Amino acid sequence: MSASMTFGRATRLSAPRGSIWFANAAAALISFLRRLDQWQLERAKAEPQNAEEVLQWARSIEGSDPGFAADLRAAVYRSQSRDN
């Protein structure tokens, strides 16, 4: 008695439809979130060192937070009047 086995045609494995697109989209999203995080960390490190930099910061946030910008300017002017 002899045993024989027959195998069908070799099947080719392929990724499920849409999985490659999803993987690329997920990788792009992760990359974007990492860059955003790094940008926020770098931005937090940049603290104003003198009165002119504080005034420049106040001008840059005037549109989004006018109350805080006014407080920054008032602190600079108060500090300058004490120094004189």
Biopython code that builds the backbone (N, CA, C, O; Angstrom):
import numpy as np
from Bio.PDB.StructureBuilder import StructureBuilder

atoms = [
    (1, "MET", "N", (0.843, -1.161, 0.000)),
    (1, "MET", "CA", (0.000, 0.000, 0.000)),
    (1, "MET", "C", (0.893, 1.231, 0.000)),
    (1, "MET", "O", (1.835, 1.329, 0.787)),
    (2, "SER", "N", (0.600, 2.133, -0.857)),
    (2, "SER", "CA", (1.386, 3.351, -0.904)),
    (2, "SER", "C", (0.466, 4.540, -0.634)),
    (2, "SER", "O", (-0.704, 4.557, -1.018)),
    (3, "ALA", "N", (1.029, 5.506, 0.023)),
    (3, "ALA", "CA", (0.246, 6.701, 0.357)),
    (3, "ALA", "C", (0.734, 7.850, -0.517)),
    (3, "ALA", "O", (1.935, 8.063, -0.685)),
    (4, "SER", "N", (-0.176, 8.543, -1.039)),
    (4, "SER", "CA", (0.226, 9.707, -1.822)),
    (4, "SER", "C", (-0.649, 10.894, -1.430)),
    (4, "SER", "O", (-1.809, 10.762, -1.041)),
    (5, "MET", "N", (-0.035, 12.033, -1.555)),
    (5, "MET", "CA", (-0.779, 13.256, -1.219)),
    (5, "MET", "C", (-0.679, 14.194, -2.401)),
    (5, "MET", "O", (0.374, 14.335, -3.023)),
    (6, "THR", "N", (-1.751, 14.806, -2.683)),
    (6, "THR", "CA", (-1.719, 15.796, -3.756)),
    (6, "THR", "C", (-2.044, 17.152, -3.155)),
    (6, "THR", "O", (-2.926, 17.297, -2.307)),
    (7, "PHE", "N", (-1.322, 18.105, -3.612)),
    (7, "PHE", "CA", (-1.542, 19.473, -3.138)),
    (7, "PHE", "C", (-2.077, 20.283, -4.296)),
    (7, "PHE", "O", (-1.676, 20.106, -5.446)),
    (8, "GLY", "N", (-2.958, 21.144, -3.978)),
    (8, "GLY", "CA", (-3.519, 21.993, -5.009)),
    (8, "GLY", "C", (-2.527, 23.075, -5.413)),
    (8, "GLY", "O", (-1.384, 23.103, -4.958)),
    (9, "ARG", "N", (-2.974, 23.914, -6.233)),
    (9, "ARG", "CA", (-2.151, 25.012, -6.699)),
    (9, "ARG", "C", (-1.756, 25.882, -5.513)),
    (9, "ARG", "O", (-2.556, 26.092, -4.602)),
    (10, "ALA", "N", (-0.546, 26.382, -5.520)),
    (10, "ALA", "CA", (-0.075, 27.224, -4.416)),
    (10, "ALA", "C", (-0.964, 28.463, -4.313)),
    (10, "ALA", "O", (-1.208, 29.162, -5.297)),
    (11, "THR", "N", (-1.426, 28.706, -3.121)),
    (11, "THR", "CA", (-2.265, 29.890, -2.928)),
    (11, "THR", "C", (-1.393, 31.073, -2.550)),
    (11, "THR", "O", (-0.381, 30.936, -1.863)),
    (12, "ARG", "N", (-1.792, 32.169, -2.992)),
    (12, "ARG", "CA", (-1.034, 33.382, -2.718)),
    (12, "ARG", "C", (-1.780, 34.182, -1.668)),
    (12, "ARG", "O", (-2.951, 34.521, -1.840)),
    (13, "LEU", "N", (-1.086, 34.478, -0.575)),
    (13, "LEU", "CA", (-1.725, 35.255, 0.482)),
    (13, "LEU", "C", (-1.707, 36.728, 0.112)),
    (13, "LEU", "O", (-0.706, 37.236, -0.394)),
    (14, "SER", "N", (-2.787, 37.396, 0.357)),
    (14, "SER", "CA", (-2.842, 38.831, 0.089)),
    (14, "SER", "C", (-3.494, 39.517, 1.285)),
    (14, "SER", "O", (-4.274, 38.918, 2.026)),
    (15, "ALA", "N", (-3.157, 40.759, 1.443)),
    (15, "ALA", "CA", (-3.705, 41.531, 2.550)),
    (15, "ALA", "C", (-5.187, 41.793, 2.294)),
    (15, "ALA", "O", (-5.596, 41.978, 1.147)),
    (16, "PRO", "N", (-5.984, 41.811, 3.343)),
    (16, "PRO", "CA", (-7.409, 42.115, 3.164)),
    (16, "PRO", "C", (-7.604, 43.488, 2.529)),
    (16, "PRO", "O", (-6.797, 44.399, 2.713)),
    (17, "ARG", "N", (-8.664, 43.608, 1.799)),
    (17, "ARG", "CA", (-8.950, 44.849, 1.077)),
    (17, "ARG", "C", (-9.027, 46.032, 2.050)),
    (17, "ARG", "O", (-9.757, 45.985, 3.040)),
    (18, "GLY", "N", (-8.286, 47.062, 1.764)),
    (18, "GLY", "CA", (-8.326, 48.271, 2.577)),
    (18, "GLY", "C", (-7.355, 48.279, 3.746)),
    (18, "GLY", "O", (-7.161, 49.324, 4.368)),
    (19, "SER", "N", (-6.744, 47.155, 4.061)),
    (19, "SER", "CA", (-5.868, 47.132, 5.240)),
    (19, "SER", "C", (-4.584, 47.925, 5.010)),
    (19, "SER", "O", (-4.073, 48.555, 5.936)),
    (20, "ILE", "N", (-4.070, 47.900, 3.808)),
    (20, "ILE", "CA", (-2.851, 48.666, 3.518)),
    (20, "ILE", "C", (-3.152, 50.159, 3.602)),
    (20, "ILE", "O", (-2.360, 50.927, 4.148)),
    (21, "TRP", "N", (-4.289, 50.565, 3.063)),
    (21, "TRP", "CA", (-4.685, 51.974, 3.146)),
    (21, "TRP", "C", (-4.840, 52.392, 4.603)),
    (21, "TRP", "O", (-4.370, 53.460, 4.996)),
    (22, "PHE", "N", (-5.494, 51.558, 5.405)),
    (22, "PHE", "CA", (-5.697, 51.863, 6.822)),
    (22, "PHE", "C", (-4.368, 51.949, 7.560)),
    (22, "PHE", "O", (-4.178, 52.846, 8.380)),
    (23, "ALA", "N", (-3.454, 51.038, 7.284)),
    (23, "ALA", "CA", (-2.140, 51.057, 7.933)),
    (23, "ALA", "C", (-1.378, 52.329, 7.574)),
    (23, "ALA", "O", (-0.745, 52.933, 8.440)),
    (24, "ASN", "N", (-1.429, 52.735, 6.330)),
    (24, "ASN", "CA", (-0.752, 53.972, 5.922)),
    (24, "ASN", "C", (-1.389, 55.194, 6.575)),
    (24, "ASN", "O", (-0.683, 56.108, 6.999)),
    (25, "ALA", "N", (-2.703, 55.216, 6.657)),
    (25, "ALA", "CA", (-3.397, 56.342, 7.294)),
    (25, "ALA", "C", (-3.065, 56.406, 8.790)),
    (25, "ALA", "O", (-2.849, 57.487, 9.337)),
    (26, "ALA", "N", (-3.026, 55.245, 9.441)),
    (26, "ALA", "CA", (-2.693, 55.210, 10.870)),
    (26, "ALA", "C", (-1.261, 55.670, 11.096)),
    (26, "ALA", "O", (-0.995, 56.401, 12.050)),
    (27, "ALA", "N", (-0.340, 55.259, 10.242)),
    (27, "ALA", "CA", (1.058, 55.680, 10.368)),
    (27, "ALA", "C", (1.187, 57.192, 10.168)),
    (27, "ALA", "O", (1.942, 57.850, 10.883)),
    (28, "ALA", "N", (0.460, 57.738, 9.207)),
    (28, "ALA", "CA", (0.498, 59.173, 8.970)),
    (28, "ALA", "C", (-0.070, 59.938, 10.171)),
    (28, "ALA", "O", (0.475, 60.969, 10.563)),
    (29, "LEU", "N", (-1.151, 59.442, 10.748)),
    (29, "LEU", "CA", (-1.750, 60.087, 11.915)),
    (29, "LEU", "C", (-0.784, 60.055, 13.104)),
    (29, "LEU", "O", (-0.619, 61.060, 13.796)),
    (30, "ILE", "N", (-0.161, 58.931, 13.337)),
    (30, "ILE", "CA", (0.799, 58.819, 14.440)),
    (30, "ILE", "C", (1.965, 59.766, 14.226)),
    (30, "ILE", "O", (2.413, 60.422, 15.167)),
    (31, "SER", "N", (2.458, 59.841, 13.010)),
    (31, "SER", "CA", (3.560, 60.752, 12.699)),
    (31, "SER", "C", (3.150, 62.205, 12.955)),
    (31, "SER", "O", (3.916, 62.977, 13.532)),
    (32, "PHE", "N", (1.944, 62.572, 12.527)),
    (32, "PHE", "CA", (1.457, 63.935, 12.752)),
    (32, "PHE", "C", (1.350, 64.240, 14.243)),
    (32, "PHE", "O", (1.759, 65.311, 14.691)),
    (33, "LEU", "N", (0.803, 63.303, 15.011)),
    (33, "LEU", "CA", (0.646, 63.524, 16.450)),
    (33, "LEU", "C", (1.997, 63.661, 17.141)),
    (33, "LEU", "O", (2.135, 64.459, 18.069)),
    (34, "ARG", "N", (2.979, 62.909, 16.712)),
    (34, "ARG", "CA", (4.321, 63.045, 17.285)),
    (34, "ARG", "C", (4.920, 64.415, 16.980)),
    (34, "ARG", "O", (5.515, 65.047, 17.853)),
    (35, "ARG", "N", (4.760, 64.874, 15.729)),
    (35, "ARG", "CA", (5.278, 66.207, 15.372)),
    (35, "ARG", "C", (4.559, 67.303, 16.152)),
    (35, "ARG", "O", (5.190, 68.258, 16.605)),
    (36, "LEU", "N", (3.239, 67.170, 16.311)),
    (36, "LEU", "CA", (2.473, 68.141, 17.083)),
    (36, "LEU", "C", (2.943, 68.176, 18.533)),
    (36, "LEU", "O", (3.104, 69.250, 19.112)),
    (37, "ASP", "N", (3.161, 67.013, 19.114)),
    (37, "ASP", "CA", (3.644, 66.922, 20.486)),
    (37, "ASP", "C", (5.008, 67.574, 20.626)),
    (37, "ASP", "O", (5.244, 68.330, 21.568)),
    (38, "GLN", "N", (5.910, 67.286, 19.692)),
    (38, "GLN", "CA", (7.254, 67.875, 19.738)),
    (38, "GLN", "C", (7.187, 69.394, 19.600)),
    (38, "GLN", "O", (7.921, 70.116, 20.276)),
    (39, "TRP", "N", (6.311, 69.875, 18.726)),
    (39, "TRP", "CA", (6.157, 71.314, 18.533)),
    (39, "TRP", "C", (5.670, 71.982, 19.824)),
    (39, "TRP", "O", (6.157, 73.048, 20.201)),
    (40, "GLN", "N", (4.710, 71.347, 20.494)),
    (40, "GLN", "CA", (4.205, 71.912, 21.742)),
    (40, "GLN", "C", (5.271, 71.906, 22.832)),
    (40, "GLN", "O", (5.369, 72.855, 23.609)),
    (41, "LEU", "N", (6.062, 70.852, 22.893)),
    (41, "LEU", "CA", (7.125, 70.800, 23.890)),
    (41, "LEU", "C", (8.180, 71.871, 23.628)),
    (41, "LEU", "O", (8.652, 72.515, 24.565)),
    (42, "GLU", "N", (8.551, 72.067, 22.373)),
    (42, "GLU", "CA", (9.534, 73.093, 22.024)),
    (42, "GLU", "C", (8.985, 74.484, 22.310)),
    (42, "GLU", "O", (9.713, 75.361, 22.774)),
    (43, "ARG", "N", (7.716, 74.683, 22.037)),
    (43, "ARG", "CA", (7.099, 75.993, 22.264)),
    (43, "ARG", "C", (7.053, 76.331, 23.751)),
    (43, "ARG", "O", (7.212, 77.491, 24.132)),
    (44, "ALA", "N", (6.836, 75.322, 24.587)),
    (44, "ALA", "CA", (6.775, 75.544, 26.030)),
    (44, "ALA", "C", (8.143, 75.910, 26.596)),
    (44, "ALA", "O", (8.229, 76.596, 27.615)),
    (45, "LYS", "N", (9.209, 75.460, 25.945)),
    (45, "LYS", "CA", (10.561, 75.751, 26.428)),
    (45, "LYS", "C", (10.944, 77.213, 26.198)),
    (45, "LYS", "O", (11.765, 77.756, 26.937)),
    (46, "ALA", "N", (10.371, 77.844, 25.201)),
    (46, "ALA", "CA", (10.747, 79.205, 24.830)),
    (46, "ALA", "C", (10.053, 80.207, 25.755)),
    (46, "ALA", "O", (8.930, 80.634, 25.488)),
    (47, "GLU", "N", (10.719, 80.568, 26.821)),
    (47, "GLU", "CA", (10.163, 81.546, 27.752)),
    (47, "GLU", "C", (10.807, 82.904, 27.497)),
    (47, "GLU", "O", (12.002, 82.976, 27.212)),
    (48, "PRO", "N", (10.039, 83.969, 27.594)),
    (48, "PRO", "CA", (10.616, 85.297, 27.388)),
    (48, "PRO", "C", (11.661, 85.607, 28.464)),
    (48, "PRO", "O", (11.464, 85.294, 29.638)),
    (49, "GLN", "N", (12.758, 86.217, 28.057)),
    (49, "GLN", "CA", (13.863, 86.492, 28.966)),
    (49, "GLN", "C", (13.958, 87.960, 29.383)),
    (49, "GLN", "O", (14.614, 88.278, 30.376)),
    (50, "ASN", "N", (13.314, 88.851, 28.639)),
    (50, "ASN", "CA", (13.380, 90.272, 28.994)),
    (50, "ASN", "C", (12.053, 90.956, 28.643)),
    (50, "ASN", "O", (11.136, 90.335, 28.105)),
    (51, "ALA", "N", (11.980, 92.234, 28.960)),
    (51, "ALA", "CA", (10.723, 92.977, 28.780)),
    (51, "ALA", "C", (10.298, 93.021, 27.314)),
    (51, "ALA", "O", (9.113, 92.887, 27.008)),
    (52, "GLU", "N", (11.247, 93.206, 26.414)),
    (52, "GLU", "CA", (10.909, 93.277, 24.993)),
    (52, "GLU", "C", (10.311, 91.959, 24.496)),
    (52, "GLU", "O", (9.375, 91.966, 23.695)),
    (53, "GLU", "N", (10.841, 90.838, 24.962)),
    (53, "GLU", "CA", (10.299, 89.535, 24.569)),
    (53, "GLU", "C", (8.898, 89.315, 25.145)),
    (53, "GLU", "O", (8.054, 88.690, 24.502)),
    (54, "VAL", "N", (8.649, 89.828, 26.358)),
    (54, "VAL", "CA", (7.310, 89.710, 26.948)),
    (54, "VAL", "C", (6.317, 90.546, 26.135)),
    (54, "VAL", "O", (5.193, 90.111, 25.881)),
    (55, "LEU", "N", (6.740, 91.750, 25.728)),
    (55, "LEU", "CA", (5.861, 92.585, 24.900)),
    (55, "LEU", "C", (5.598, 91.923, 23.543)),
    (55, "LEU", "O", (4.483, 91.992, 23.025)),
    (56, "GLN", "N", (6.605, 91.294, 22.977)),
    (56, "GLN", "CA", (6.435, 90.592, 21.704)),
    (56, "GLN", "C", (5.456, 89.422, 21.875)),
    (56, "GLN", "O", (4.619, 89.170, 21.008)),
    (57, "TRP", "N", (5.573, 88.717, 22.997)),
    (57, "TRP", "CA", (4.654, 87.611, 23.287)),
    (57, "TRP", "C", (3.227, 88.146, 23.414)),
    (57, "TRP", "O", (2.283, 87.548, 22.899)),
    (58, "ALA", "N", (3.080, 89.290, 24.111)),
    (58, "ALA", "CA", (1.760, 89.892, 24.280)),
    (58, "ALA", "C", (1.152, 90.244, 22.919)),
    (58, "ALA", "O", (-0.039, 90.030, 22.694)),
    (59, "ARG", "N", (1.976, 90.787, 22.012)),
    (59, "ARG", "CA", (1.474, 91.124, 20.672)),
    (59, "ARG", "C", (1.051, 89.866, 19.917)),
    (59, "ARG", "O", (0.076, 89.887, 19.166)),
    (60, "SER", "N", (1.790, 88.769, 20.118)),
    (60, "SER", "CA", (1.476, 87.545, 19.365)),
    (60, "SER", "C", (0.190, 86.873, 19.837)),
    (60, "SER", "O", (-0.449, 86.163, 19.061)),
    (61, "ILE", "N", (-0.201, 87.083, 21.094)),
    (61, "ILE", "CA", (-1.426, 86.440, 21.595)),
    (61, "ILE", "C", (-2.601, 87.403, 21.712)),
    (61, "ILE", "O", (-3.665, 87.032, 22.209)),
    (62, "GLU", "N", (-2.415, 88.615, 21.262)),
    (62, "GLU", "CA", (-3.466, 89.642, 21.360)),
    (62, "GLU", "C", (-4.779, 89.168, 20.749)),
    (62, "GLU", "O", (-5.842, 89.386, 21.330)),
    (63, "GLY", "N", (-4.722, 88.530, 19.596)),
    (63, "GLY", "CA", (-5.943, 88.097, 18.915)),
    (63, "GLY", "C", (-6.661, 86.966, 19.627)),
    (63, "GLY", "O", (-7.892, 86.924, 19.637)),
    (64, "SER", "N", (-5.915, 86.055, 20.220)),
    (64, "SER", "CA", (-6.550, 84.895, 20.839)),
    (64, "SER", "C", (-6.859, 85.094, 22.320)),
    (64, "SER", "O", (-7.798, 84.490, 22.838)),
    (65, "ASP", "N", (-6.075, 85.939, 23.018)),
    (65, "ASP", "CA", (-6.285, 86.139, 24.456)),
    (65, "ASP", "C", (-5.938, 87.586, 24.841)),
    (65, "ASP", "O", (-4.899, 87.842, 25.450)),
    (66, "PRO", "N", (-6.823, 88.528, 24.475)),
    (66, "PRO", "CA", (-6.504, 89.944, 24.707)),
    (66, "PRO", "C", (-6.364, 90.306, 26.184)),
    (66, "PRO", "O", (-5.573, 91.186, 26.524)),
    (67, "GLY", "N", (-7.102, 89.657, 27.053)),
    (67, "GLY", "CA", (-7.003, 89.958, 28.486)),
    (67, "GLY", "C", (-5.634, 89.602, 29.047)),
    (67, "GLY", "O", (-5.045, 90.381, 29.797)),
    (68, "PHE", "N", (-5.130, 88.434, 28.688)),
    (68, "PHE", "CA", (-3.812, 88.005, 29.159)),
    (68, "PHE", "C", (-2.716, 88.879, 28.551)),
    (68, "PHE", "O", (-1.736, 89.209, 29.218)),
    (69, "ALA", "N", (-2.889, 89.252, 27.280)),
    (69, "ALA", "CA", (-1.916, 90.133, 26.632)),
    (69, "ALA", "C", (-1.859, 91.479, 27.364)),
    (69, "ALA", "O", (-0.777, 92.031, 27.560)),
    (70, "ALA", "N", (-3.007, 92.000, 27.761)),
    (70, "ALA", "CA", (-3.041, 93.265, 28.502)),
    (70, "ALA", "C", (-2.354, 93.111, 29.854)),
    (70, "ALA", "O", (-1.641, 94.012, 30.294)),
    (71, "ASP", "N", (-2.566, 91.973, 30.516)),
    (71, "ASP", "CA", (-1.901, 91.727, 31.802)),
    (71, "ASP", "C", (-0.387, 91.663, 31.634)),
    (71, "ASP", "O", (0.359, 92.174, 32.470)),
    (72, "LEU", "N", (0.060, 91.037, 30.556)),
    (72, "LEU", "CA", (1.506, 90.964, 30.310)),
    (72, "LEU", "C", (2.094, 92.359, 30.094)),
    (72, "LEU", "O", (3.138, 92.703, 30.650)),
    (73, "ARG", "N", (1.401, 93.154, 29.274)),
    (73, "ARG", "CA", (1.898, 94.521, 29.029)),
    (73, "ARG", "C", (1.917, 95.337, 30.317)),
    (73, "ARG", "O", (2.867, 96.077, 30.569)),
    (74, "ALA", "N", (0.882, 95.207, 31.124)),
    (74, "ALA", "CA", (0.834, 95.951, 32.385)),
    (74, "ALA", "C", (1.973, 95.535, 33.309)),
    (74, "ALA", "O", (2.563, 96.380, 33.981)),
    (75, "ALA", "N", (2.286, 94.255, 33.348)),
    (75, "ALA", "CA", (3.394, 93.789, 34.198)),
    (75, "ALA", "C", (4.716, 94.352, 33.712)),
    (75, "ALA", "O", (5.564, 94.734, 34.518)),
    (76, "VAL", "N", (4.897, 94.405, 32.399)),
    (76, "VAL", "CA", (6.143, 94.971, 31.854)),
    (76, "VAL", "C", (6.241, 96.446, 32.205)),
    (76, "VAL", "O", (7.288, 96.902, 32.664)),
    (77, "TYR", "N", (5.171, 97.196, 31.995)),
    (77, "TYR", "CA", (5.210, 98.634, 32.270)),
    (77, "TYR", "C", (5.401, 98.908, 33.761)),
    (77, "TYR", "O", (6.105, 99.846, 34.135)),
    (78, "ARG", "N", (4.780, 98.098, 34.603)),
    (78, "ARG", "CA", (4.960, 98.242, 36.043)),
    (78, "ARG", "C", (6.410, 97.981, 36.434)),
    (78, "ARG", "O", (6.990, 98.708, 37.241)),
    (79, "SER", "N", (6.980, 96.945, 35.855)),
    (79, "SER", "CA", (8.379, 96.607, 36.139)),
    (79, "SER", "C", (9.318, 97.703, 35.647)),
    (79, "SER", "O", (10.283, 98.042, 36.331)),
    (80, "GLN", "N", (9.051, 98.253, 34.484)),
    (80, "GLN", "CA", (9.901, 99.315, 33.938)),
    (80, "GLN", "C", (9.791, 100.582, 34.776)),
    (80, "GLN", "O", (10.787, 101.284, 34.951)),
    (81, "SER", "N", (8.594, 100.897, 35.305)),
    (81, "SER", "CA", (8.440, 102.115, 36.104)),
    (81, "SER", "C", (9.149, 101.964, 37.450)),
    (81, "SER", "O", (9.639, 102.953, 37.995)),
    (82, "ARG", "N", (9.214, 100.754, 37.994)),
    (82, "ARG", "CA", (9.958, 100.528, 39.245)),
    (82, "ARG", "C", (11.460, 100.658, 39.030)),
    (82, "ARG", "O", (12.180, 101.123, 39.914)),
    (83, "ASP", "N", (11.933, 100.244, 37.846)),
    (83, "ASP", "CA", (13.363, 100.285, 37.571)),
    (83, "ASP", "C", (13.857, 101.719, 37.358)),
    (83, "ASP", "O", (15.035, 102.003, 37.575)),
    (84, "ASN", "N", (12.977, 102.615, 36.939)),
    (84, "ASN", "CA", (13.387, 104.012, 36.659)),
    (84, "ASN", "C", (13.341, 104.869, 37.879)),
    (84, "ASN", "O", (13.654, 106.058, 37.810)),
]
sb = StructureBuilder()
sb.init_structure("model")
sb.init_model(0)
sb.init_chain("A")
sb.init_seg("    ")
for serial, (resi, resn, name, xyz) in enumerate(atoms, 1):
    if name == "N":
        sb.init_residue(resn, " ", resi, " ")
    sb.init_atom(name, np.array(xyz, "f"), 0.0, 1.0, " ", f" {name:<3s}", serial, name[0])
structure = sb.get_structure()
